[in-house]
Amino acid sequence: MPNESLAIEGGPPALTIEPIQWPTASEQIKSNVNAALADGSWGQYEGRWTDELILKLKTEFLSEHAMLCSSGTIAVELALRAVGVQADDEVIIAGYDFPGNFRAIEAIGARPVLVDVIQDGWVIDSELIADALGEKSAAIIVSHLHGQVANLSAIRDVIDQHNIKAERKIAIVEDACQVPGGSISQKPLGSLGDIAALSFGGSKLLSAGRGGAILTNHPEFHQRAKIFANRGNDAFPLSQLQAAVLIPQFESLPESTQKRIRTAEILIAGTKKHDALQSLTQIVPDTNTAYYKLPWLLRDRTPGWSRADFIHALATEGIPIGDGFRGFLRRSPRRCRKIGTLVNSQIASQQTVLLNHAILLQPESIIEKILTAFEKVVNNPR
């Protein structure tokens, strides 16, 4: 439990931030919903809105095939099934990642193989992947997390070298659920693996409350996913109304992405001076990232000063900040295979704090107050 006496004396008064609504409804979103209600398309299984969204996804992500589904979590499972992962196969995944990805592997009956994330970061370490490869390897999930972009070019090199010699080819599943709008060398994130997963959950950068999609240039992967999802009808559907509200968001995404990047740069630069905080750094050149969450690693420099205390102290100052994923280090050997000590994954699971992307769209005056609050809390750890 956090220390209940963390109200900090002295310095500026606590910052009060009004609750930030997300997602927001633009006039075009409202117009699309009204149009769907008026023409009856809102009640159709398939129709104009889902067709238009599929076309939009294919265009935006340079993908020959796109399939809509009910969530980002099922999108990852569908992607794994699409590339041919079966029971008793192995799927490589970072030791720190979204918990649903681990469960998606297990849902198929396959076994996760855990590889560490990079030092002071949150994405899988490409230099460790070769040690995880084996005869049962069928796929690797590569997640872009907390605004940090994974080195897919280096990962592709490792996988391609393996696939040249191996009888069983390994597919790259790119988890782009947190990064729509981001790119590497002007190629959109979500277009760099063999298949990709997107999420349209309520808090996501593109939001319909729920929903997801898979993207691929391999027709056989697309066909496998459709066959698995077809149970007389689509077992994992995205509705016409969800599609209708998503379509206009692509128009505003580039501008909001750039705004989040500018704000993140201010916050990263403003917190680098604090020894207690490790800011995000990009490991891939020519990256234009997208921020669903902005992360820091909290250094445990004061006995008794926990991450929960830090979050509580910032909440007292009016900053809506939270912790990261729990990671998979405590998963038993019965459930997964681990490569090495996973020390960086342990650090990420225990020391990550995250600022929600909606904050990054706030005026600069609010951002300066956030930096002041950070400094106040960091300089008064007890």
C-alpha positions as CSV (number, residue, x, y, z in Angstrom):
1,M,0.0,0.0,0.0
2,P,1.3,3.5,-0.7
3,N,2.3,5.7,2.1
4,E,-0.8,7.7,3.1
5,S,1.2,10.7,4.3
6,L,2.7,11.7,1.0
7,A,1.2,15.2,0.6
8,I,4.4,17.3,0.1
9,E,4.9,20.5,2.0
10,G,6.3,23.5,0.3
11,G,6.7,24.4,-3.4
12,P,3.8,25.2,-5.8
13,P,0.3,24.3,-4.8
14,A,-1.0,20.9,-6.1
15,L,-2.0,21.0,-9.8
16,T,-5.6,20.3,-10.6
17,I,-6.3,18.8,-14.0
18,E,-9.9,18.4,-15.0
19,P,-10.8,14.9,-16.1
20,I,-9.8,14.5,-19.7
21,Q,-12.4,12.8,-21.9
22,W,-11.2,10.2,-24.3
23,P,-12.2,9.3,-26.9
24,T,-13.7,12.6,-28.2
25,A,-16.5,12.8,-30.7
26,S,-15.8,15.0,-33.7
27,E,-18.5,16.5,-35.8
28,Q,-17.7,13.9,-38.5
29,I,-18.0,11.0,-36.1
30,K,-21.4,12.3,-35.0
31,S,-22.4,12.7,-38.7
32,N,-21.3,9.2,-39.5
33,V,-23.3,7.8,-36.5
34,N,-26.4,9.7,-37.5
35,A,-26.0,8.5,-41.1
36,A,-25.7,4.9,-40.0
37,L,-28.9,5.3,-37.9
38,A,-30.8,7.0,-40.7
39,D,-30.1,4.5,-43.4
40,G,-30.3,1.4,-41.2
41,S,-26.7,0.3,-41.9
42,W,-26.0,0.3,-38.2
43,G,-27.8,-3.0,-37.8
44,Q,-26.1,-4.8,-40.7
45,Y,-23.4,-7.5,-40.2
46,E,-21.4,-6.2,-43.1
47,G,-21.8,-3.1,-45.2
48,R,-20.6,0.4,-46.3
49,W,-18.8,1.2,-43.0
50,T,-16.9,-1.9,-42.5
51,D,-16.0,-2.0,-46.2
52,E,-14.7,1.6,-46.0
53,L,-12.7,0.9,-42.9
54,I,-11.1,-2.2,-44.4
55,L,-10.1,-0.1,-47.5
56,K,-8.8,2.7,-45.2
57,L,-6.6,0.2,-43.2
58,K,-5.2,-1.3,-46.3
59,T,-4.3,2.1,-47.6
60,E,-2.9,3.5,-44.4
61,F,-0.8,0.4,-43.5
62,L,0.3,-0.5,-47.0
63,S,-1.5,-3.9,-46.6
64,E,-3.0,-6.1,-49.3
65,H,-5.4,-7.7,-46.8
66,A,-7.1,-6.4,-43.7
67,M,-9.6,-8.2,-41.4
68,L,-11.7,-6.6,-38.7
69,C,-12.2,-8.3,-35.3
70,S,-13.6,-7.6,-31.9
71,S,-10.4,-6.6,-30.0
72,G,-6.6,-6.2,-30.1
73,T,-6.3,-9.3,-27.9
74,I,-8.2,-11.5,-30.3
75,A,-6.3,-9.9,-33.2
76,V,-3.0,-11.2,-31.8
77,E,-4.5,-14.7,-31.4
78,L,-5.9,-14.6,-34.9
79,A,-2.5,-13.5,-36.3
80,L,-0.8,-16.4,-34.5
81,R,-3.3,-18.9,-35.9
82,A,-3.1,-17.2,-39.3
83,V,0.7,-17.8,-39.6
84,G,0.2,-21.5,-38.6
85,V,1.0,-21.7,-34.9
86,Q,-0.4,-24.9,-33.5
87,A,-0.5,-26.7,-30.2
88,D,2.9,-27.6,-28.8
89,D,4.7,-25.0,-31.0
90,E,6.8,-22.3,-29.4
91,V,6.2,-18.6,-29.8
92,I,8.9,-16.0,-28.8
93,I,7.7,-13.1,-26.8
94,A,9.4,-10.4,-24.6
95,G,9.5,-11.0,-20.9
96,Y,7.8,-7.7,-20.4
97,D,4.7,-7.3,-22.6
98,F,0.9,-7.0,-22.6
99,P,-0.5,-10.0,-20.6
100,G,-3.1,-10.8,-23.3
101,N,-0.3,-11.7,-25.7
102,F,1.0,-14.4,-23.4
103,R,-2.5,-15.7,-23.0
104,A,-3.1,-15.6,-26.8
105,I,-0.2,-18.1,-27.2
106,E,-1.6,-20.3,-24.5
107,A,-5.1,-20.2,-26.1
108,I,-3.7,-22.1,-29.0
109,G,-1.9,-24.6,-26.8
110,A,1.5,-23.2,-27.8
111,R,4.3,-22.4,-25.4
112,P,5.7,-18.9,-24.8
113,V,9.5,-18.5,-24.9
114,L,10.6,-15.4,-23.0
115,V,13.4,-13.1,-24.2
116,D,14.6,-10.1,-22.3
117,V,13.8,-6.5,-23.3
118,I,16.6,-4.0,-24.0
119,Q,18.4,-2.3,-21.1
120,D,16.5,0.7,-19.8
121,G,13.6,0.0,-22.1
122,W,10.5,-1.9,-23.0
123,V,10.9,-3.7,-26.3
124,I,12.4,-7.1,-27.1
125,D,16.2,-7.3,-27.4
126,S,17.0,-8.4,-31.0
127,E,20.5,-9.6,-30.0
128,L,19.0,-12.3,-27.7
129,I,16.5,-13.7,-30.1
130,A,18.8,-16.2,-31.8
131,D,19.3,-18.0,-28.4
132,A,15.5,-18.6,-28.2
133,L,15.1,-20.3,-31.6
134,G,14.5,-24.0,-31.8
135,E,12.9,-26.8,-33.7
136,K,9.5,-25.9,-32.3
137,S,9.7,-22.2,-33.0
138,A,6.8,-21.0,-35.1
139,A,6.4,-17.3,-34.6
140,I,7.7,-14.2,-32.7
141,I,5.5,-11.5,-31.3
142,V,7.2,-8.1,-31.6
143,S,5.5,-5.3,-29.6
144,H,6.1,-1.6,-29.9
145,L,5.5,-0.5,-26.3
146,H,5.1,2.8,-24.5
147,G,6.3,4.9,-27.5
148,Q,9.4,2.8,-27.9
149,V,9.8,1.2,-31.3
150,A,11.3,-2.3,-31.6
151,N,14.2,-2.9,-34.0
152,L,12.3,-4.9,-36.6
153,S,15.0,-4.6,-39.1
154,A,17.5,-6.4,-36.8
155,I,14.8,-8.9,-35.8
156,R,14.1,-9.6,-39.4
157,D,17.7,-10.3,-40.1
158,V,17.8,-12.8,-37.3
159,I,14.6,-14.6,-38.4
160,D,15.6,-14.6,-42.1
161,Q,19.0,-16.2,-41.2
162,H,17.1,-18.9,-39.3
163,N,14.5,-19.4,-42.0
164,I,17.2,-20.0,-44.7
165,K,18.3,-23.1,-42.9
166,A,15.2,-24.2,-41.0
167,E,12.6,-26.6,-42.3
168,R,9.9,-24.7,-40.3
169,K,9.7,-21.0,-41.1
170,I,9.2,-18.5,-38.3
171,A,6.7,-15.6,-38.8
172,I,6.9,-12.1,-37.3
173,V,3.7,-11.0,-35.7
174,E,3.9,-7.2,-35.2
175,D,1.9,-5.9,-32.3
176,A,1.1,-2.4,-33.3
177,C,-1.8,-1.9,-31.0
178,Q,-0.2,1.1,-29.2
179,V,1.3,2.8,-32.2
180,P,-1.1,3.6,-35.1
181,G,0.3,6.7,-36.7
182,G,3.9,5.8,-36.0
183,S,6.5,4.9,-38.7
184,I,10.1,3.9,-39.3
185,S,11.7,5.6,-42.4
186,Q,8.2,6.6,-43.4
187,K,7.0,3.1,-43.4
188,P,4.0,2.7,-41.1
189,L,4.3,0.7,-37.9
190,G,2.0,-2.3,-38.5
191,S,3.4,-2.9,-42.0
192,L,6.9,-4.3,-41.0
193,G,6.1,-7.8,-39.9
194,D,4.6,-10.8,-41.7
195,I,1.2,-9.9,-40.1
196,A,0.2,-7.2,-37.7
197,A,-2.4,-6.7,-35.0
198,L,-4.2,-3.4,-34.2
199,S,-6.5,-2.5,-31.3
200,F,-9.4,0.0,-31.2
201,G,-10.1,-0.3,-27.5
202,G,-11.7,2.6,-25.6
203,S,-8.4,4.1,-24.5
204,K,-6.5,3.6,-27.7
205,L,-5.3,6.2,-30.2
206,L,-7.9,5.0,-32.7
207,S,-10.9,4.1,-30.6
208,A,-14.3,2.5,-31.1
209,G,-14.7,1.4,-27.5
210,R,-13.7,-2.1,-28.6
211,G,-12.4,-3.7,-31.7
212,G,-9.3,-4.7,-33.6
213,A,-7.8,-5.7,-36.9
214,I,-5.1,-7.9,-38.5
215,L,-3.1,-6.7,-41.5
216,T,-1.0,-8.8,-43.9
217,N,0.4,-9.1,-47.4
218,H,0.1,-12.9,-47.3
219,P,-3.2,-14.1,-48.8
220,E,-2.8,-17.5,-47.1
221,F,-2.5,-15.9,-43.7
222,H,-5.7,-13.8,-44.3
223,Q,-7.5,-16.9,-45.5
224,R,-6.6,-18.9,-42.4
225,A,-7.8,-16.2,-40.1
226,K,-11.1,-15.9,-41.9
227,I,-11.6,-19.7,-41.8
228,F,-10.9,-19.8,-38.0
229,A,-13.3,-16.9,-37.3
230,N,-16.1,-18.2,-39.4
231,R,-18.5,-20.2,-37.2
232,G,-21.5,-19.9,-39.5
233,N,-21.0,-16.1,-39.2
234,D,-18.1,-14.0,-37.9
235,A,-17.4,-15.1,-34.4
236,F,-15.2,-12.0,-33.6
237,P,-17.0,-9.1,-35.4
238,L,-16.5,-5.4,-35.4
239,S,-19.8,-3.6,-35.9
240,Q,-21.0,-1.1,-38.5
241,L,-21.3,1.6,-35.8
242,Q,-17.7,0.9,-34.6
243,A,-16.4,1.2,-38.2
244,A,-18.4,4.4,-38.7
245,V,-16.7,6.1,-35.7
246,L,-13.2,4.9,-36.6
247,I,-13.1,6.1,-40.2
248,P,-12.9,9.9,-39.4
249,Q,-10.2,9.4,-36.8
250,F,-7.7,8.6,-39.5
251,E,-8.0,12.1,-40.8
252,S,-7.0,13.7,-37.4
253,L,-4.4,11.0,-36.5
254,P,-1.3,12.6,-38.1
255,E,-1.9,16.0,-36.4
256,S,-2.6,14.4,-33.0
257,T,0.5,12.1,-33.4
258,Q,2.7,15.1,-34.0
259,K,1.2,17.0,-31.1
260,R,1.9,14.0,-28.8
261,I,5.5,13.7,-30.1
262,R,6.2,17.4,-29.4
263,T,4.7,17.2,-25.9
264,A,6.6,14.0,-25.2
265,E,9.9,15.6,-26.2
266,I,9.2,18.4,-23.8
267,L,8.5,16.0,-20.9
268,I,11.5,13.8,-21.7
269,A,13.9,16.7,-21.9
270,G,12.4,18.3,-18.8
271,T,12.8,15.1,-16.7
272,K,16.2,13.9,-17.9
273,K,17.9,16.0,-15.2
274,H,16.4,13.8,-12.5
275,D,18.6,10.8,-11.4
276,A,15.5,9.1,-10.1
277,L,13.9,8.9,-13.6
278,Q,15.1,7.0,-16.7
279,S,13.5,8.5,-19.8
280,L,12.6,6.8,-23.0
281,T,15.2,6.7,-25.8
282,Q,14.7,5.3,-29.3
283,I,16.9,2.6,-30.6
284,V,15.8,2.7,-34.2
285,P,17.0,5.6,-36.5
286,D,14.4,7.7,-38.4
287,T,11.6,6.8,-36.1
288,N,8.4,8.8,-35.9
289,T,6.7,7.1,-33.0
290,A,3.2,7.3,-31.6
291,Y,2.6,7.6,-27.9
292,Y,-0.2,5.7,-26.3
293,K,1.7,5.9,-23.0
294,L,4.8,7.9,-22.2
295,P,7.1,5.9,-19.9
296,W,9.8,6.4,-17.3
297,L,11.7,3.9,-15.2
298,L,11.6,5.0,-11.5
299,R,15.0,4.4,-9.8
300,D,14.7,3.1,-6.3
301,R,17.1,5.5,-4.7
302,T,15.4,6.0,-1.3
303,P,14.7,3.2,1.2
304,G,10.9,2.8,1.6
305,W,10.1,5.0,-1.4
306,S,8.2,2.6,-3.7
307,R,6.7,3.0,-7.1
308,A,3.2,3.0,-5.5
309,D,4.4,5.9,-3.3
310,F,5.7,7.8,-6.3
311,I,2.4,7.3,-8.2
312,H,0.4,8.3,-5.2
313,A,2.4,11.5,-4.6
314,L,2.0,12.5,-8.3
315,A,-1.8,11.8,-8.0
316,T,-1.9,14.1,-5.0
317,E,-0.4,16.7,-7.3
318,G,-3.1,16.1,-9.8
319,I,-1.1,14.0,-12.3
320,P,-3.0,10.9,-13.7
321,I,-0.1,8.5,-13.9
322,G,0.0,4.7,-13.5
323,D,2.2,1.7,-13.5
324,G,3.2,-0.7,-16.3
325,F,2.6,-4.3,-17.0
326,R,3.5,-7.0,-14.5
327,G,5.6,-9.0,-16.9
328,F,6.0,-12.7,-17.1
329,L,8.9,-13.5,-14.8
330,R,6.7,-15.3,-12.2
331,R,5.2,-17.6,-14.8
332,S,6.2,-21.2,-14.0
333,P,8.5,-23.3,-16.2
334,R,5.4,-25.4,-16.9
335,R,3.9,-22.5,-18.8
336,C,6.9,-21.1,-20.6
337,R,10.6,-21.3,-21.4
338,K,12.9,-18.5,-20.3
339,I,16.1,-17.4,-22.0
340,G,18.6,-16.0,-19.5
341,T,17.8,-14.0,-16.3
342,L,15.4,-11.5,-17.9
343,V,16.8,-8.8,-15.6
344,N,15.7,-5.9,-17.8
345,S,12.2,-7.3,-18.0
346,Q,12.1,-7.5,-14.2
347,I,13.2,-3.8,-14.0
348,A,10.5,-2.8,-16.5
349,S,7.8,-4.7,-14.6
350,Q,8.8,-3.2,-11.2
351,Q,9.8,0.3,-12.1
352,T,7.7,1.5,-15.0
353,V,5.4,4.5,-14.6
354,L,3.2,5.7,-17.5
355,L,1.5,8.9,-18.5
356,N,-1.6,8.5,-20.6
357,H,-1.6,9.9,-24.2
358,A,-4.6,12.2,-23.6
359,I,-2.4,14.4,-21.4
360,L,0.0,14.8,-24.3
361,L,-2.7,16.7,-26.2
362,Q,-3.0,19.4,-23.5
363,P,-1.8,23.0,-23.8
364,E,1.9,23.8,-23.1
365,S,0.9,25.6,-19.9
366,I,-0.5,22.3,-18.5
367,I,2.7,20.5,-19.5
368,E,4.9,23.0,-17.7
369,K,2.8,22.5,-14.6
370,I,3.3,18.7,-14.9
371,L,7.0,19.2,-15.1
372,T,6.8,21.3,-12.0
373,A,4.9,18.6,-10.2
374,F,7.4,16.0,-11.3
375,E,10.2,18.1,-9.9
376,K,8.4,18.7,-6.6
377,V,7.8,15.0,-6.1
378,V,11.2,13.8,-7.2
379,N,13.0,16.3,-4.9
380,N,10.8,15.4,-1.9
381,P,10.9,11.6,-1.8
382,R,9.6,11.3,1.7
